[in-house]
Amino acid sequence: MRILIQSMMLLVMTGCAESGPTSAASGFLADIGGGIYVHHGEHLDIDTGYQGDICNVSIVVGSKGVAVIDTTGSLKVGKQLRAAIAEITQLPILYVVNTHVHPDHIFGNAAFVADKPTFVGHEKLAEAMQLREEGYAKLNEKFLGEDAKGSDIVIPTLAVKDTLALDLGDRTLILTAHPVAHTNTDVTVIDSQTQTLFTGDLLFIDRTPVLEGDIKGLISTLETLKAVDGVKQVVPGHGPQTTEWKQAIDNELRYLTLLLKDIRAGIESDTGLEATMDTAAASEKDKWVLFNVANRRNVNILYPALEWE
């Protein structure tokens, strides 16, 4: 795998043709209104059914051009996304935004290099991508096989340190970089025209939330998002978009708060990692897809870190 660099300079900034799908290609994207289209990834586990298409990806169409928010997990699926966009609008791709570093969200970037957009992400994203290049290449080869070919890492050339405004013409996207939560590279996006919030994997709906970062940071970040004024709908990193977004955040907070409580109890009672993996947040089992595998992974990641509280 090679790293494609859109520009030699990493710019760190702070502050601040719509038509419905008409063919099989554009059916890849669902029109959710207001010039926003979403592709919903499948709820498949990476070990048993990963095919590069498990996360949500979105496009926002403005009068000047298009912003793509996440790009799927491979060049192959990214090309399907690009073809679908072409049947919706011929406006240029101005921006490709990655909400965080995880491979199911970034490897479709390679399908947009020829468009010469500005690739945008958290100020720590470029370094995180480079550090994970070798490991992600092995995962892609293992899980995607031939479909991994050409799925090169494309690093951001415009970094979000605090907040950043992207102009699409008649609408502005406001990007916010967050402290360590789901990962250390989380960015959210709000569309000024529709007041749609794109959360990346800070929010999961239906599918069991997962994290590699800081559970306490994620809980705090979700509380912050819940307090944002004016949001009318949310597109999560996984699961359906919703206007009942505060309830969706509460659902995730309920799970995370219980998970944190139960892991701490397991540590305090010296229950051990394996036993805690079987019991932590067990009452949430029937409320989430892929709970058994995802919850165990969460405990496996969080237990050692929380031992040092």
N, C-alpha and C positions, 0 to 999 in steps of 0.2 A: 504494500500500500504506500502511496506517496501523498504528501501534503500539498495541496494546491493553494497557493497564496495569491489572492486577488490583487493585493497591493503590497508594496514594500513597507508601507508605514501603517502602523496601528494607531488610529485616531481615537482618542479618548475624549468624549464630550459629556458635559453635565448640563443640568437645566432642562431646561426643557428640550358607456358601452356595455352596461349591464343587460344581460338576457339570460333566460333559463337554459338549463341543459337540454340538448337536442339530440344526443346520440349516445351510444354505449360508452364512448370515451369520456364525455362530459358527465355522464351518469356517475362517474367516480366521485363527483362532488355534489353534495346536497345544497340547494339554495335555501338559506335560512332567513333571507330577506335583507334589504338595505345594502345590497352589494357585498354581502358576506356569504361565502360558500365553505362548507366543512366536509371533510372526508373522515368518517369514523372508523378507526382501526378495530380489528377483531379482538375479542377477549381470549387470547391464546397465551399460554405460558411459554417462555423462551426455551425451556428444556424439552418441551414436547410438541410444540406446534408453531414455533417462530418462523415467519416467512418474510420478515421485513415490513409488516403492515399491521402493527398493533396499536399505534398511537393515533390521536386526532391530528389532522393537519388542516389549516385554514387559509383562505385567501380573502383579502379585502381589496375591493376594486374602487379606485378613486378616479377623478377626471383626468389626472396626469398619468396614472399607471397603477400597478398592482404591488401589494405586499404579500409575501408568502410567510406564514407563521408555522414553522416546523415543516419537515420535508419527507417524512417516512424514514425507513431503515435501510434502504438500498437504492442504488442507481436504477435498478429495474423498476421498482415501484415509484421512484421519483420521476421517471420518464412517463409513467401513466398519469401522474399528477400534472406534469407539464403539458401533456397532450390534452387533458381535460380543461386546463386553463385556456389553451389556445382556442378551444371551441366555445368558450364563454366570452372571451375578449381578446382583441389583438393589441391592446395597450401593452406597453413595455413592463417587464418585471423590474421594478425599481429597488425593492428591498427583499432580502430573504432573512428572516429573523429566526434564530434558534433559541427556544425558551430555556434550554439547559443542555448538558453535555451527553446525555444518555444516547446510546447508538440507535435506538428506534426512532429518534427525533432528528438525527443529523445527517445520515448517510445519503439521503435523497438530494442533498445540496449539490452533488456532482451533476445532477440533471439540469442545473440552472447556470452553470459556469458560462456557457455560451451566450447567455442573456446579458452578462456583465452587470449584474445588480450589485448593490452594496450589501455585503453579508454583515449581519448585526448580531451581537450577543453580549452577554455579561463581560465585564472587564477581565474576569478570570477564565473565560471560556477558551480563548486561544491556547493558553498554557495547558489547560486541562485536556483539550483535544490532543495536543502534542504528546503529553505524558501518557495518554491512553492509546496512542496510535497502534503500538505493537499488540497490546492485549486485545483491542477491538478487532484488529485484523484476524487474529486467531479465532475469536468468537464468530466473526462473519464467515470464515472458511468452514468452521464446524457446523454452524446452524443453517447457513444459506447455500453452501456449496458453490455451484457454478453461478448462482444468482448474486454472489458476492463480488464478482468481477466488476471492476470500474467504480466500486463504491469507495471512492477516495475521500479523505477528510478535507474539507474546505473550511479554513479558519475565518473568523470574522475580521473584517477590516475596519469596522466601526464599533467601538466598545461602549457599553452603557456602564457608567460609574455610579450614577445616582439616578437621574431621570433624563430622558432623551425624547425629543419630538421628531417624528418622521412625517413629512408633508406628502400627501397623495393627491393634492389638488384641492378638492372641496371637503376634504376631511384630514384630520391629523391623528396619528397614532402616538399615544404617550406610553413609552416604555419605562419600567421601573426595575432597577436591580435590587435584589433582596439579600439580606444576610444569609448565612448558612442555614438551610432548611431541608428541602428534599435533596438538594446537592449544594455545592458552594458556587453554583453558576446560574441560579434561578432568576428569570426575568418574566415579568407579566406585561401584558399589552392591553390598553384600553382604546377603543375606537371612539373618537369624539362625536361622530355622527349618530351612531346607534347606541352608544354607551354599552357596548359589548365588552366584557372583560375576558381575555384569554389568559388562563392561569398556568399553562403548561402543567407539569406534574405536581404542582403544589396542591392541586385538587383532583381527586379521583371520584367518579360517580359510578356506582355499581361494582366496579372492579376494586379489589382490595388495595388500599393505599400501600405504597412501598416507599422506602427512603434509604439513602446511604449516608445522609448528612447528619443532622442534629434534630432529634424528635422534639426537644424543647424549643428549638428555633422554628421548627415547622408549626408547632402549636401557636407560637407567638405570631408568626407570619399570617396564619389563617385568621387569627383574631384581628390583625391589622386589615386584611382584605375584607373581612366582614363589615368593617366600619367605613369602607369607602362609600362616599355619597354618589347617588345618581346612577348606579349600575342597574341596567334593565335585564340583561341576560348574561350568562357565563358559558363559555366553551372550555371544558376541562381538558386535561391532558389525555384522559381516557374516560369514555362514557358519553352519554348524550348531553347536548347543550340544554340549559334549563333557565327558566325565569324564576324558579324557586331556589335561587342560588344560595341564599342564606341558610336554608334548610339543608342543602347539600354540604355546605361548610360545617354546619352543626353535626351532621352525620359523621363526617371525617374526624371532627374534633372528639366526638364521643368515643370512636374507636381508638384514636391515638392516646387520649387521656387514660382510658382503661389499660391499654397496652403498656404505657409508661408506669402506671400504678402496679400492675401485675409483675412486671420485670423487676421493679424496685423491691416488691415483696419477696420475689424469688431470691434475689440477692441477699436481702436481709435475713431470710430464713435458711440461707445456704442450701436452697433446693437444688441448685445446679442448672447449667445451661440446657441440657437435654430435657429434663423434666419441665422446665419453664417453657420450652418450645411447645410442649404438648398442652399446656394449661393457660398460658397468657392470653387474655382477651377471648377466651373460648366462647363466651356468650354472644360474640359477634359473628360466629361461624356462618349462620344462615342468612346473614344480611349482606354478604359480599361474594362476588364471583372469585374463584381461584383462592379462596381463603386459606386452605390447608397449606399450600406450598408458599404463598406470599407471606403469611403471618409467621411461619417458621423462619423464613429468611430474615424478616424484620427482627425477630428475637435474636437470631444468630449474630446480626450486625450490632444491635443495640446493647445486648447484655454485657459484653466486655467493656464497652465505653462507659456504661452507667456504673460499673463496678468502681470506677475512679471518681465518682461524684464526691 
